[in-house]
Amino acid sequence: MFDHSDALNATGRRIVEFCTEPKGSREIMEHLGLRDIKSVRNQLKKLLELGRIARTIPDKPNSRNQKYITVR
């Protein structure tokens, strides 16, 4: 079986560790010390595809209230 943790880069692992409680993309960006929201969104997209995180409002992916949480 493929271990998805191997597919994560350091930033992805930090996001998964940080999102044990729901966090918004800006919170994640600030926690990582990044200035570019696009790079955070790219990471979030990858983590969503891998099933490592989930949206708190799955039926509204572009909601301004959207947060992300680690999938256990």
Predicted model as a PDB file, atoms N, CA, C, CB and O in Angstrom, pLDDT in the B-factor column:
MODEL        1                                                                  
ATOM      1  N   MET A   1       0.847  -1.186   0.000  1.00 41.00           N  
ATOM      2  CA  MET A   1       0.000   0.000   0.000  1.00 41.00           C  
ATOM      3  C   MET A   1       0.888   1.244   0.000  1.00 41.00           C  
ATOM      4  CB  MET A   1      -0.961   0.001   1.227  1.00 41.00           C  
ATOM      5  O   MET A   1       1.928   1.265   0.658  1.00 41.00           O  
ATOM      6  N   PHE A   2       0.486   2.260  -0.724  1.00 44.00           N  
ATOM      7  CA  PHE A   2       1.239   3.507  -0.840  1.00 44.00           C  
ATOM      8  C   PHE A   2       1.040   4.359   0.403  1.00 44.00           C  
ATOM      9  CB  PHE A   2       0.814   4.287  -2.098  1.00 44.00           C  
ATOM     10  O   PHE A   2      -0.097   4.598   0.812  1.00 44.00           O  
ATOM     11  N   ASP A   3       2.106   4.811   0.995  1.00 47.00           N  
ATOM     12  CA  ASP A   3       2.050   5.690   2.171  1.00 47.00           C  
ATOM     13  C   ASP A   3       2.069   7.135   1.688  1.00 47.00           C  
ATOM     14  CB  ASP A   3       3.245   5.411   3.156  1.00 47.00           C  
ATOM     15  O   ASP A   3       3.086   7.626   1.197  1.00 47.00           O  
ATOM     16  N   HIS A   4       0.921   7.815   1.836  1.00 49.00           N  
ATOM     17  CA  HIS A   4       0.802   9.187   1.341  1.00 49.00           C  
ATOM     18  C   HIS A   4       1.733  10.167   2.052  1.00 49.00           C  
ATOM     19  CB  HIS A   4      -0.621   9.656   1.488  1.00 49.00           C  
ATOM     20  O   HIS A   4       2.036  11.228   1.505  1.00 49.00           O  
ATOM     21  N   SER A   5       2.186   9.838   3.243  1.00 49.00           N  
ATOM     22  CA  SER A   5       3.091  10.752   3.941  1.00 49.00           C  
ATOM     23  C   SER A   5       4.383  10.943   3.154  1.00 49.00           C  
ATOM     24  CB  SER A   5       3.402  10.227   5.349  1.00 49.00           C  
ATOM     25  O   SER A   5       5.028  11.987   3.260  1.00 49.00           O  
ATOM     26  N   ASP A   6       4.765   9.931   2.359  1.00 55.00           N  
ATOM     27  CA  ASP A   6       5.966  10.053   1.538  1.00 55.00           C  
ATOM     28  C   ASP A   6       5.796  11.101   0.445  1.00 55.00           C  
ATOM     29  CB  ASP A   6       6.316   8.710   0.918  1.00 55.00           C  
ATOM     30  O   ASP A   6       6.777  11.687  -0.013  1.00 55.00           O  
ATOM     31  N   ALA A   7       4.548  11.339   0.022  1.00 62.00           N  
ATOM     32  CA  ALA A   7       4.269  12.281  -1.056  1.00 62.00           C  
ATOM     33  C   ALA A   7       4.242  13.728  -0.564  1.00 62.00           C  
ATOM     34  CB  ALA A   7       2.946  11.936  -1.715  1.00 62.00           C  
ATOM     35  O   ALA A   7       4.228  14.654  -1.376  1.00 62.00           O  
ATOM     36  N   LEU A   8       4.233  13.932   0.733  1.00 80.00           N  
ATOM     37  CA  LEU A   8       4.149  15.275   1.289  1.00 80.00           C  
ATOM     38  C   LEU A   8       5.524  15.915   1.388  1.00 80.00           C  
ATOM     39  CB  LEU A   8       3.489  15.242   2.659  1.00 80.00           C  
ATOM     40  O   LEU A   8       6.495  15.274   1.789  1.00 80.00           O  
ATOM     41  N   ASN A   9       5.592  17.180   1.017  1.00 90.00           N  
ATOM     42  CA  ASN A   9       6.833  17.910   1.243  1.00 90.00           C  
ATOM     43  C   ASN A   9       6.783  18.487   2.661  1.00 90.00           C  
ATOM     44  CB  ASN A   9       7.038  19.045   0.166  1.00 90.00           C  
ATOM     45  O   ASN A   9       5.801  18.291   3.377  1.00 90.00           O  
ATOM     46  N   ALA A  10       7.814  19.179   3.056  1.00 92.00           N  
ATOM     47  CA  ALA A  10       7.889  19.715   4.424  1.00 92.00           C  
ATOM     48  C   ALA A  10       6.740  20.670   4.702  1.00 92.00           C  
ATOM     49  CB  ALA A  10       9.227  20.432   4.649  1.00 92.00           C  
ATOM     50  O   ALA A  10       6.181  20.658   5.799  1.00 92.00           O  
ATOM     51  N   THR A  11       6.378  21.497   3.725  1.00 92.00           N  
ATOM     52  CA  THR A  11       5.278  22.441   3.918  1.00 92.00           C  
ATOM     53  C   THR A  11       3.969  21.690   4.109  1.00 92.00           C  
ATOM     54  CB  THR A  11       5.171  23.408   2.722  1.00 92.00           C  
ATOM     55  O   THR A  11       3.177  22.035   4.986  1.00 92.00           O  
ATOM     56  N   GLY A  12       3.740  20.678   3.304  1.00 94.00           N  
ATOM     57  CA  GLY A  12       2.527  19.876   3.434  1.00 94.00           C  
ATOM     58  C   GLY A  12       2.424  19.226   4.801  1.00 94.00           C  
ATOM     59  O   GLY A  12       1.354  19.214   5.410  1.00 94.00           O  
ATOM     60  N   ARG A  13       3.538  18.683   5.285  1.00 95.00           N  
ATOM     61  CA  ARG A  13       3.542  18.065   6.626  1.00 95.00           C  
ATOM     62  C   ARG A  13       3.233  19.099   7.707  1.00 95.00           C  
ATOM     63  CB  ARG A  13       4.909  17.399   6.912  1.00 95.00           C  
ATOM     64  O   ARG A  13       2.503  18.812   8.655  1.00 95.00           O  
ATOM     65  N   ARG A  14       3.786  20.294   7.561  1.00 96.00           N  
ATOM     66  CA  ARG A  14       3.522  21.347   8.559  1.00 96.00           C  
ATOM     67  C   ARG A  14       2.051  21.745   8.561  1.00 96.00           C  
ATOM     68  CB  ARG A  14       4.398  22.585   8.282  1.00 96.00           C  
ATOM     69  O   ARG A  14       1.476  21.999   9.620  1.00 96.00           O  
ATOM     70  N   ILE A  15       1.443  21.801   7.379  1.00 97.00           N  
ATOM     71  CA  ILE A  15       0.014  22.141   7.298  1.00 97.00           C  
ATOM     72  C   ILE A  15      -0.820  21.062   7.977  1.00 97.00           C  
ATOM     73  CB  ILE A  15      -0.430  22.312   5.822  1.00 97.00           C  
ATOM     74  O   ILE A  15      -1.718  21.373   8.759  1.00 97.00           O  
ATOM     75  N   VAL A  16      -0.529  19.795   7.684  1.00 97.00           N  
ATOM     76  CA  VAL A  16      -1.269  18.690   8.293  1.00 97.00           C  
ATOM     77  C   VAL A  16      -1.138  18.742   9.819  1.00 97.00           C  
ATOM     78  CB  VAL A  16      -0.760  17.328   7.752  1.00 97.00           C  
ATOM     79  O   VAL A  16      -2.122  18.543  10.533  1.00 97.00           O  
ATOM     80  N   GLU A  17       0.053  19.005  10.312  1.00 97.00           N  
ATOM     81  CA  GLU A  17       0.273  19.090  11.763  1.00 97.00           C  
ATOM     82  C   GLU A  17      -0.465  20.280  12.375  1.00 97.00           C  
ATOM     83  CB  GLU A  17       1.774  19.197  12.067  1.00 97.00           C  
ATOM     84  O   GLU A  17      -0.977  20.185  13.490  1.00 97.00           O  
ATOM     85  N   PHE A  18      -0.522  21.395  11.654  1.00 98.00           N  
ATOM     86  CA  PHE A  18      -1.131  22.627  12.165  1.00 98.00           C  
ATOM     87  C   PHE A  18      -2.654  22.558  12.180  1.00 98.00           C  
ATOM     88  CB  PHE A  18      -0.684  23.812  11.330  1.00 98.00           C  
ATOM     89  O   PHE A  18      -3.290  23.191  13.022  1.00 98.00           O  
ATOM     90  N   CYS A  19      -3.241  21.807  11.270  1.00 98.00           N  
ATOM     91  CA  CYS A  19      -4.700  21.816  11.099  1.00 98.00           C  
ATOM     92  C   CYS A  19      -5.422  20.748  11.917  1.00 98.00           C  
ATOM     93  CB  CYS A  19      -5.036  21.632   9.650  1.00 98.00           C  
ATOM     94  O   CYS A  19      -6.431  20.205  11.467  1.00 98.00           O  
ATOM     95  N   THR A  20      -4.923  20.447  13.096  1.00 97.00           N  
ATOM     96  CA  THR A  20      -5.648  19.509  13.961  1.00 97.00           C  
ATOM     97  C   THR A  20      -6.952  20.138  14.442  1.00 97.00           C  
ATOM     98  CB  THR A  20      -4.775  19.089  15.171  1.00 97.00           C  
ATOM     99  O   THR A  20      -7.888  19.429  14.811  1.00 97.00           O  
ATOM    100  N   GLU A  21      -7.011  21.443  14.438  1.00 98.00           N  
ATOM    101  CA  GLU A  21      -8.235  22.222  14.651  1.00 98.00           C  
ATOM    102  C   GLU A  21      -8.477  22.978  13.350  1.00 98.00           C  
ATOM    103  CB  GLU A  21      -8.115  23.213  15.903  1.00 98.00           C  
ATOM    104  O   GLU A  21      -7.513  23.298  12.654  1.00 98.00           O  
ATOM    105  N   PRO A  22      -9.728  23.276  12.993  1.00 98.00           N  
ATOM    106  CA  PRO A  22      -9.993  23.979  11.735  1.00 98.00           C  
ATOM    107  C   PRO A  22      -9.238  25.310  11.633  1.00 98.00           C  
ATOM    108  CB  PRO A  22     -11.484  24.228  11.591  1.00 98.00           C  
ATOM    109  O   PRO A  22      -9.264  26.130  12.551  1.00 98.00           O  
ATOM    110  N   LYS A  23      -8.570  25.500  10.495  1.00 98.00           N  
ATOM    111  CA  LYS A  23      -7.790  26.725  10.245  1.00 98.00           C  
ATOM    112  C   LYS A  23      -8.114  27.251   8.857  1.00 98.00           C  
ATOM    113  CB  LYS A  23      -6.257  26.459  10.384  1.00 98.00           C  
ATOM    114  O   LYS A  23      -8.301  26.475   7.920  1.00 98.00           O  
ATOM    115  N   GLY A  24      -8.179  28.569   8.726  1.00 97.00           N  
ATOM    116  CA  GLY A  24      -8.393  29.220   7.441  1.00 97.00           C  
ATOM    117  C   GLY A  24      -7.090  29.319   6.667  1.00 97.00           C  
ATOM    118  O   GLY A  24      -6.009  29.175   7.237  1.00 97.00           O  
ATOM    119  N   SER A  25      -7.196  29.565   5.368  1.00 95.00           N  
ATOM    120  CA  SER A  25      -5.990  29.619   4.531  1.00 95.00           C  
ATOM    121  C   SER A  25      -5.062  30.756   4.956  1.00 95.00           C  
ATOM    122  CB  SER A  25      -6.375  29.787   3.056  1.00 95.00           C  
ATOM    123  O   SER A  25      -3.842  30.609   4.886  1.00 95.00           O  
ATOM    124  N   ARG A  26      -5.613  31.873   5.391  1.00 95.00           N  
ATOM    125  CA  ARG A  26      -4.754  32.987   5.861  1.00 95.00           C  
ATOM    126  C   ARG A  26      -4.028  32.617   7.145  1.00 95.00           C  
ATOM    127  CB  ARG A  26      -5.593  34.263   6.090  1.00 95.00           C  
ATOM    128  O   ARG A  26      -2.856  32.951   7.319  1.00 95.00           O  
ATOM    129  N   GLU A  27      -4.726  31.924   8.047  1.00 96.00           N  
ATOM    130  CA  GLU A  27      -4.077  31.470   9.288  1.00 96.00           C  
ATOM    131  C   GLU A  27      -2.912  30.535   8.962  1.00 96.00           C  
ATOM    132  CB  GLU A  27      -5.101  30.752  10.215  1.00 96.00           C  
ATOM    133  O   GLU A  27      -1.839  30.626   9.558  1.00 96.00           O  
ATOM    134  N   ILE A  28      -3.145  29.639   8.007  1.00 97.00           N  
ATOM    135  CA  ILE A  28      -2.115  28.698   7.602  1.00 97.00           C  
ATOM    136  C   ILE A  28      -0.927  29.450   7.006  1.00 97.00           C  
ATOM    137  CB  ILE A  28      -2.678  27.677   6.592  1.00 97.00           C  
ATOM    138  O   ILE A  28       0.229  29.163   7.316  1.00 97.00           O  
ATOM    139  N   MET A  29      -1.234  30.410   6.152  1.00 96.00           N  
ATOM    140  CA  MET A  29      -0.186  31.201   5.506  1.00 96.00           C  
ATOM    141  C   MET A  29       0.671  31.915   6.557  1.00 96.00           C  
ATOM    142  CB  MET A  29      -0.807  32.230   4.531  1.00 96.00           C  
ATOM    143  O   MET A  29       1.899  31.898   6.475  1.00 96.00           O  
ATOM    144  N   GLU A  30       0.022  32.537   7.537  1.00 96.00           N  
ATOM    145  CA  GLU A  30       0.750  33.257   8.585  1.00 96.00           C  
ATOM    146  C   GLU A  30       1.579  32.292   9.440  1.00 96.00           C  
ATOM    147  CB  GLU A  30      -0.232  34.044   9.474  1.00 96.00           C  
ATOM    148  O   GLU A  30       2.715  32.597   9.801  1.00 96.00           O  
ATOM    149  N   HIS A  31       1.010  31.141   9.758  1.00 96.00           N  
ATOM    150  CA  HIS A  31       1.726  30.155  10.573  1.00 96.00           C  
ATOM    151  C   HIS A  31       3.010  29.689   9.874  1.00 96.00           C  
ATOM    152  CB  HIS A  31       0.816  28.946  10.871  1.00 96.00           C  
ATOM    153  O   HIS A  31       4.041  29.476  10.513  1.00 96.00           O  
ATOM    154  N   LEU A  32       2.921  29.538   8.562  1.00 95.00           N  
ATOM    155  CA  LEU A  32       4.076  29.079   7.791  1.00 95.00           C  
ATOM    156  C   LEU A  32       5.061  30.197   7.485  1.00 95.00           C  
ATOM    157  CB  LEU A  32       3.616  28.450   6.502  1.00 95.00           C  
ATOM    158  O   LEU A  32       6.168  29.940   7.013  1.00 95.00           O  
ATOM    159  N   GLY A  33       4.662  31.441   7.752  1.00 95.00           N  
ATOM    160  CA  GLY A  33       5.527  32.576   7.462  1.00 95.00           C  
ATOM    161  C   GLY A  33       5.621  32.880   5.976  1.00 95.00           C  
ATOM    162  O   GLY A  33       6.625  33.411   5.503  1.00 95.00           O  
ATOM    163  N   LEU A  34       4.566  32.537   5.245  1.00 91.00           N  
ATOM    164  CA  LEU A  34       4.551  32.776   3.804  1.00 91.00           C  
ATOM    165  C   LEU A  34       3.815  34.073   3.485  1.00 91.00           C  
ATOM    166  CB  LEU A  34       3.896  31.596   3.068  1.00 91.00           C  
ATOM    167  O   LEU A  34       2.983  34.540   4.264  1.00 91.00           O  
ATOM    168  N   ARG A  35       4.134  34.646   2.327  1.00 91.00           N  
ATOM    169  CA  ARG A  35       3.483  35.883   1.905  1.00 91.00           C  
ATOM    170  C   ARG A  35       2.579  35.691   0.706  1.00 91.00           C  
ATOM    171  CB  ARG A  35       4.513  36.923   1.589  1.00 91.00           C  
ATOM    172  O   ARG A  35       1.785  36.570   0.371  1.00 91.00           O  
ATOM    173  N   ASP A  36       2.700  34.543   0.060  1.00 89.00           N  
ATOM    174  CA  ASP A  36       1.954  34.280  -1.164  1.00 89.00           C  
ATOM    175  C   ASP A  36       0.835  33.276  -0.908  1.00 89.00           C  
ATOM    176  CB  ASP A  36       2.891  33.764  -2.262  1.00 89.00           C  
ATOM    177  O   ASP A  36       1.094  32.095  -0.676  1.00 89.00           O  
ATOM    178  N   ILE A  37      -0.410  33.750  -0.952  1.00 90.00           N  
ATOM    179  CA  ILE A  37      -1.553  32.876  -0.696  1.00 90.00           C  
ATOM    180  C   ILE A  37      -1.689  31.802  -1.767  1.00 90.00           C  
ATOM    181  CB  ILE A  37      -2.835  33.696  -0.619  1.00 90.00           C  
ATOM    182  O   ILE A  37      -2.236  30.731  -1.505  1.00 90.00           O  
ATOM    183  N   LYS A  38      -1.190  32.081  -2.982  1.00 93.00           N  
ATOM    184  CA  LYS A  38      -1.293  31.090  -4.061  1.00 93.00           C  
ATOM    185  C   LYS A  38      -0.525  29.819  -3.726  1.00 93.00           C  
ATOM    186  CB  LYS A  38      -0.774  31.676  -5.374  1.00 93.00           C  
ATOM    187  O   LYS A  38      -0.999  28.716  -4.002  1.00 93.00           O  
ATOM    188  N   SER A  39       0.640  29.962  -3.143  1.00 90.00           N  
ATOM    189  CA  SER A  39       1.424  28.768  -2.794  1.00 90.00           C  
ATOM    190  C   SER A  39       0.714  27.951  -1.721  1.00 90.00           C  
ATOM    191  CB  SER A  39       2.832  29.166  -2.309  1.00 90.00           C  
ATOM    192  O   SER A  39       0.759  26.721  -1.742  1.00 90.00           O  
ATOM    193  N   VAL A  40       0.064  28.628  -0.789  1.00 93.00           N  
ATOM    194  CA  VAL A  40      -0.694  27.929   0.252  1.00 93.00           C  
ATOM    195  C   VAL A  40      -1.870  27.195  -0.388  1.00 93.00           C  
ATOM    196  CB  VAL A  40      -1.196  28.924   1.343  1.00 93.00           C  
ATOM    197  O   VAL A  40      -2.132  26.037  -0.062  1.00 93.00           O  
ATOM    198  N   ARG A  41      -2.571  27.859  -1.288  1.00 94.00           N  
ATOM    199  CA  ARG A  41      -3.720  27.217  -1.948  1.00 94.00           C  
ATOM    200  C   ARG A  41      -3.289  26.008  -2.769  1.00 94.00           C  
ATOM    201  CB  ARG A  41      -4.447  28.222  -2.849  1.00 94.00           C  
ATOM    202  O   ARG A  41      -4.009  25.011  -2.821  1.00 94.00           O  
ATOM    203  N   ASN A  42      -2.127  26.081  -3.409  1.00 94.00           N  
ATOM    204  CA  ASN A  42      -1.612  24.928  -4.154  1.00 94.00           C  
ATOM    205  C   ASN A  42      -1.345  23.757  -3.212  1.00 94.00           C  
ATOM    206  CB  ASN A  42      -0.322  25.304  -4.913  1.00 94.00           C  
ATOM    207  O   ASN A  42      -1.673  22.613  -3.528  1.00 94.00           O  
ATOM    208  N   GLN A  43      -0.754  24.045  -2.064  1.00 95.00           N  
ATOM    209  CA  GLN A  43      -0.494  22.998  -1.073  1.00 95.00           C  
ATOM    210  C   GLN A  43      -1.810  22.409  -0.560  1.00 95.00           C  
ATOM    211  CB  GLN A  43       0.338  23.561   0.105  1.00 95.00           C  
ATOM    212  O   GLN A  43      -1.940  21.193  -0.419  1.00 95.00           O  
ATOM    213  N   LEU A  44      -2.781  23.279  -0.285  1.00 97.00           N  
ATOM    214  CA  LEU A  44      -4.067  22.805   0.214  1.00 97.00           C  
ATOM    215  C   LEU A  44      -4.740  21.899  -0.816  1.00 97.00           C  
ATOM    216  CB  LEU A  44      -4.982  23.992   0.561  1.00 97.00           C  
ATOM    217  O   LEU A  44      -5.324  20.875  -0.462  1.00 97.00           O  
ATOM    218  N   LYS A  45      -4.657  22.274  -2.071  1.00 96.00           N  
ATOM    219  CA  LYS A  45      -5.250  21.468  -3.137  1.00 96.00           C  
ATOM    220  C   LYS A  45      -4.626  20.071  -3.160  1.00 96.00           C  
ATOM    221  CB  LYS A  45      -5.068  22.161  -4.505  1.00 96.00           C  
ATOM    222  O   LYS A  45      -5.339  19.072  -3.257  1.00 96.00           O  
ATOM    223  N   LYS A  46      -3.295  20.002  -3.072  1.00 96.00           N  
ATOM    224  CA  LYS A  46      -2.607  18.710  -3.061  1.00 96.00           C  
ATOM    225  C   LYS A  46      -3.032  17.865  -1.858  1.00 96.00           C  
ATOM    226  CB  LYS A  46      -1.087  18.918  -3.047  1.00 96.00           C  
ATOM    227  O   LYS A  46      -3.296  16.669  -1.988  1.00 96.00           O  
ATOM    228  N   LEU A  47      -3.093  18.503  -0.691  1.00 97.00           N  
ATOM    229  CA  LEU A  47      -3.462  17.781   0.525  1.00 97.00           C  
ATOM    230  C   LEU A  47      -4.906  17.300   0.472  1.00 97.00           C  
ATOM    231  CB  LEU A  47      -3.254  18.666   1.747  1.00 97.00           C  
ATOM    232  O   LEU A  47      -5.218  16.218   0.972  1.00 97.00           O  
ATOM    233  N   LEU A  48      -5.793  18.096  -0.130  1.00 97.00           N  
ATOM    234  CA  LEU A  48      -7.183  17.671  -0.306  1.00 97.00           C  
ATOM    235  C   LEU A  48      -7.256  16.453  -1.223  1.00 97.00           C  
ATOM    236  CB  LEU A  48      -8.035  18.824  -0.880  1.00 97.00           C  
ATOM    237  O   LEU A  48      -7.984  15.500  -0.944  1.00 97.00           O  
ATOM    238  N   GLU A  49      -6.490  16.493  -2.328  1.00 96.00           N  
ATOM    239  CA  GLU A  49      -6.477  15.373  -3.275  1.00 96.00           C  
ATOM    240  C   GLU A  49      -5.942  14.097  -2.636  1.00 96.00           C  
ATOM    241  CB  GLU A  49      -5.638  15.727  -4.497  1.00 96.00           C  
ATOM    242  O   GLU A  49      -6.413  13.001  -2.938  1.00 96.00           O  
ATOM    243  N   LEU A  50      -4.961  14.241  -1.756  1.00 96.00           N  
ATOM    244  CA  LEU A  50      -4.378  13.092  -1.059  1.00 96.00           C  
ATOM    245  C   LEU A  50      -5.254  12.591   0.093  1.00 96.00           C  
ATOM    246  CB  LEU A  50      -3.004  13.457  -0.530  1.00 96.00           C  
ATOM    247  O   LEU A  50      -5.013  11.520   0.649  1.00 96.00           O  
ATOM    248  N   GLY A  51      -6.275  13.385   0.443  1.00 97.00           N  
ATOM    249  CA  GLY A  51      -7.146  13.003   1.547  1.00 97.00           C  
ATOM    250  C   GLY A  51      -6.539  13.248   2.913  1.00 97.00           C  
ATOM    251  O   GLY A  51      -6.983  12.665   3.902  1.00 97.00           O  
ATOM    252  N   ARG A  52      -5.524  14.109   2.981  1.00 97.00           N  
ATOM    253  CA  ARG A  52      -4.861  14.402   4.265  1.00 97.00           C  
ATOM    254  C   ARG A  52      -5.568  15.489   5.059  1.00 97.00           C  
ATOM    255  CB  ARG A  52      -3.425  14.816   4.023  1.00 97.00           C  
ATOM    256  O   ARG A  52      -5.474  15.528   6.286  1.00 97.00           O  
ATOM    257  N   ILE A  53      -6.282  16.379   4.355  1.00 98.00           N  
ATOM    258  CA  ILE A  53      -7.083  17.407   5.005  1.00 98.00           C  
ATOM    259  C   ILE A  53      -8.468  17.396   4.354  1.00 98.00           C  
ATOM    260  CB  ILE A  53      -6.404  18.826   4.892  1.00 98.00           C  
ATOM    261  O   ILE A  53      -8.664  16.819   3.285  1.00 98.00           O  
ATOM    262  N   ALA A  54      -9.419  18.046   5.024  1.00 98.00           N  
ATOM    263  CA  ALA A  54     -10.777  18.160   4.499  1.00 98.00           C  
ATOM    264  C   ALA A  54     -11.264  19.589   4.707  1.00 98.00           C  
ATOM    265  CB  ALA A  54     -11.737  17.139   5.185  1.00 98.00           C  
ATOM    266  O   ALA A  54     -10.785  20.302   5.589  1.00 98.00           O  
ATOM    267  N   ARG A  55     -12.212  19.987   3.891  1.00 98.00           N  
ATOM    268  CA  ARG A  55     -12.851  21.298   4.048  1.00 98.00           C  
ATOM    269  C   ARG A  55     -13.927  21.196   5.130  1.00 98.00           C  
ATOM    270  CB  ARG A  55     -13.468  21.794   2.691  1.00 98.00           C  
ATOM    271  O   ARG A  55     -14.576  20.161   5.274  1.00 98.00           O  
ATOM    272  N   THR A  56     -14.108  22.272   5.883  1.00 98.00           N  
ATOM    273  CA  THR A  56     -15.174  22.283   6.880  1.00 98.00           C  
ATOM    274  C   THR A  56     -16.520  22.601   6.240  1.00 98.00           C  
ATOM    275  CB  THR A  56     -14.862  23.297   7.983  1.00 98.00           C  
ATOM    276  O   THR A  56     -17.566  22.315   6.822  1.00 98.00           O  
ATOM    277  N   ILE A  57     -16.503  23.189   5.048  1.00 97.00           N  
ATOM    278  CA  ILE A  57     -17.728  23.467   4.290  1.00 97.00           C  
ATOM    279  C   ILE A  57     -17.536  22.845   2.903  1.00 97.00           C  
ATOM    280  CB  ILE A  57     -18.029  25.036   4.196  1.00 97.00           C  
ATOM    281  O   ILE A  57     -17.281  23.563   1.936  1.00 97.00           O  
ATOM    282  N   PRO A  58     -17.656  21.523   2.800  1.00 97.00           N  
ATOM    283  CA  PRO A  58     -17.325  20.849   1.548  1.00 97.00           C  
ATOM    284  C   PRO A  58     -18.199  21.243   0.360  1.00 97.00           C  
ATOM    285  CB  PRO A  58     -17.418  19.388   1.746  1.00 97.00           C  
ATOM    286  O   PRO A  58     -17.733  21.210  -0.779  1.00 97.00           O  
ATOM    287  N   ASP A  59     -19.442  21.610   0.599  1.00 97.00           N  
ATOM    288  CA  ASP A  59     -20.325  21.970  -0.507  1.00 97.00           C  
ATOM    289  C   ASP A  59     -20.120  23.400  -1.004  1.00 97.00           C  
ATOM    290  CB  ASP A  59     -21.755  21.790  -0.087  1.00 97.00           C  
ATOM    291  O   ASP A  59     -20.732  23.804  -1.992  1.00 97.00           O  
ATOM    292  N   LYS A  60     -19.263  24.167  -0.328  1.00 97.00           N  
ATOM    293  CA  LYS A  60     -18.948  25.536  -0.745  1.00 97.00           C  
ATOM    294  C   LYS A  60     -17.433  25.747  -0.676  1.00 97.00           C  
ATOM    295  CB  LYS A  60     -19.693  26.580   0.152  1.00 97.00           C  
ATOM    296  O   LYS A  60     -16.942  26.423   0.228  1.00 97.00           O  
ATOM    297  N   PRO A  61     -16.695  25.172  -1.626  1.00 94.00           N  
ATOM    298  CA  PRO A  61     -15.228  25.232  -1.547  1.00 94.00           C  
ATOM    299  C   PRO A  61     -14.645  26.638  -1.607  1.00 94.00           C  
ATOM    300  CB  PRO A  61     -14.644  24.429  -2.651  1.00 94.00           C  
ATOM    301  O   PRO A  61     -13.519  26.847  -1.155  1.00 94.00           O  
ATOM    302  N   ASN A  62     -15.373  27.603  -2.149  1.00 94.00           N  
ATOM    303  CA  ASN A  62     -14.851  28.966  -2.258  1.00 94.00           C  
ATOM    304  C   ASN A  62     -15.403  29.911  -1.200  1.00 94.00           C  
ATOM    305  CB  ASN A  62     -15.156  29.516  -3.618  1.00 94.00           C  
ATOM    306  O   ASN A  62     -15.235  31.126  -1.308  1.00 94.00           O  
ATOM    307  N   SER A  63     -16.055  29.371  -0.185  1.00 96.00           N  
ATOM    308  CA  SER A  63     -16.615  30.197   0.880  1.00 96.00           C  
ATOM    309  C   SER A  63     -15.511  30.961   1.606  1.00 96.00           C  
ATOM    310  CB  SER A  63     -17.406  29.331   1.872  1.00 96.00           C  
ATOM    311  O   SER A  63     -14.437  30.417   1.863  1.00 96.00           O  
ATOM    312  N   ARG A  64     -15.777  32.204   1.930  1.00 95.00           N  
ATOM    313  CA  ARG A  64     -14.785  32.987   2.675  1.00 95.00           C  
ATOM    314  C   ARG A  64     -14.627  32.456   4.096  1.00 95.00           C  
ATOM    315  CB  ARG A  64     -15.187  34.471   2.708  1.00 95.00           C  
ATOM    316  O   ARG A  64     -13.657  32.782   4.780  1.00 95.00           O  
ATOM    317  N   ASN A  65     -15.581  31.636   4.539  1.00 97.00           N  
ATOM    318  CA  ASN A  65     -15.520  31.039   5.871  1.00 97.00           C  
ATOM    319  C   ASN A  65     -14.897  29.644   5.857  1.00 97.00           C  
ATOM    320  CB  ASN A  65     -16.910  30.969   6.466  1.00 97.00           C  
ATOM    321  O   ASN A  65     -14.884  28.951   6.873  1.00 97.00           O  
ATOM    322  N   GLN A  66     -14.381  29.242   4.693  1.00 98.00           N  
ATOM    323  CA  GLN A  66     -13.818  27.900   4.548  1.00 98.00           C  
ATOM    324  C   GLN A  66     -12.612  27.712   5.461  1.00 98.00           C  
ATOM    325  CB  GLN A  66     -13.421  27.640   3.090  1.00 98.00           C  
ATOM    326  O   GLN A  66     -11.751  28.584   5.577  1.00 98.00           O  
ATOM    327  N   LYS A  67     -12.576  26.562   6.098  1.00 98.00           N  
ATOM    328  CA  LYS A  67     -11.426  26.188   6.920  1.00 98.00           C  
ATOM    329  C   LYS A  67     -11.048  24.763   6.553  1.00 98.00           C  
ATOM    330  CB  LYS A  67     -11.741  26.319   8.459  1.00 98.00           C  
ATOM    331  O   LYS A  67     -11.802  24.046   5.894  1.00 98.00           O  
ATOM    332  N   TYR A  68      -9.870  24.374   6.993  1.00 98.00           N  
ATOM    333  CA  TYR A  68      -9.330  23.053   6.660  1.00 98.00           C  
ATOM    334  C   TYR A  68      -8.941  22.350   7.944  1.00 98.00           C  
ATOM    335  CB  TYR A  68      -8.110  23.162   5.698  1.00 98.00           C  
ATOM    336  O   TYR A  68      -8.443  22.967   8.886  1.00 98.00           O  
ATOM    337  N   ILE A  69      -9.178  21.041   7.962  1.00 98.00           N  
ATOM    338  CA  ILE A  69      -8.847  20.250   9.142  1.00 98.00           C  
ATOM    339  C   ILE A  69      -8.192  18.940   8.711  1.00 98.00           C  
ATOM    340  CB  ILE A  69     -10.111  19.975   9.995  1.00 98.00           C  
ATOM    341  O   ILE A  69      -8.532  18.369   7.675  1.00 98.00           O  
ATOM    342  N   THR A  70      -7.253  18.480   9.524  1.00 98.00           N  
ATOM    343  CA  THR A  70      -6.550  17.239   9.244  1.00 98.00           C  
ATOM    344  C   THR A  70      -7.518  16.062   9.334  1.00 98.00           C  
ATOM    345  CB  THR A  70      -5.369  17.050  10.218  1.00 98.00           C  
ATOM    346  O   THR A  70      -8.343  15.991  10.245  1.00 98.00           O  
ATOM    347  N   VAL A  71      -7.407  15.141   8.379  1.00 96.00           N  
ATOM    348  CA  VAL A  71      -8.199  13.924   8.379  1.00 96.00           C  
ATOM    349  C   VAL A  71      -7.416  12.867   9.144  1.00 96.00           C  
ATOM    350  CB  VAL A  71      -8.530  13.451   6.923  1.00 96.00           C  
ATOM    351  O   VAL A  71      -6.241  12.627   8.867  1.00 96.00           O  
ATOM    352  N   ARG A  72      -8.056  12.260  10.076  1.00 82.00           N  
ATOM    353  CA  ARG A  72      -7.382  11.250  10.915  1.00 82.00           C  
ATOM    354  C   ARG A  72      -7.559   9.869  10.345  1.00 82.00           C  
ATOM    355  CB  ARG A  72      -7.915  11.285  12.347  1.00 82.00           C  
ATOM    356  O   ARG A  72      -7.062   8.897  10.915  1.00 82.00           O  
TER     357      ARG A  72                                                      
ENDMDL                                                                          
END                                                                             
